[in-house]
């Protein structure tokens, strides 16, 4: 039995990364929708821009779920790259444009959880794609 077939679609640790990449944007998106002032300094209600942020987060999470359901390593890889890119942009934007202090204080852990750890999953997925 080959290594590819013995570990299933994804190994357990990549499943954890995929779950985090899908869950975190949903949690932050819904939390921002429910209480925008906690996550965006000066926000009193959900504005057009905030709704764009929420929609983007929910859409990418849905894309990750669909990629897993379709069992597509390539789609999972692309969506993790999309998540990492948008998360990095959000962190820079939060730092430069006055996000609440509680949000800015979480950036170091978010870098580890949402950028660094997924790099290992990307390496694994790339290897699986190259195996065919």
Residue pairs with C-beta under 8 A, 6 or more apart in sequence:
4 128
4 131
9 68
9 71
9 73
10 18
10 68
10 76
11 124
13 120
13 121
14 121
14 124
14 125
17 80
17 117
17 118
17 120
17 121
18 64
18 68
18 76
18 80
18 121
20 113
20 114
20 117
21 64
21 79
21 80
21 83
21 114
21 118
22 61
22 64
22 65
23 61
24 113
24 114
25 56
25 57
25 58
25 60
25 61
25 83
26 57
26 58
26 61
28 39
28 57
29 53
29 54
29 55
29 57
29 58
29 61
30 54
31 38
31 39
32 38
32 39
32 40
32 46
32 50
32 53
32 54
33 46
33 50
33 54
36 43
36 44
36 45
36 46
36 47
36 50
37 43
37 44
37 100
38 100
38 102
39 99
39 100
39 103
40 50
40 99
40 100
41 98
41 99
41 100
42 98
43 50
46 54
53 90
56 86
60 79
60 82
60 83
60 86
63 75
63 79
63 82
64 76
64 79
64 80
64 83
66 75
67 75
67 76
67 78
67 79
68 76
73 125
73 128
73 129
74 125
74 129
76 125
77 122
77 125
77 126
77 129
80 118
80 121
80 122
80 125
81 122
83 114
83 118
84 114
84 115
84 118
84 119
87 110
87 114
87 115
88 115
91 107
91 110
91 111
93 99
94 103
94 104
94 107
95 104
95 107
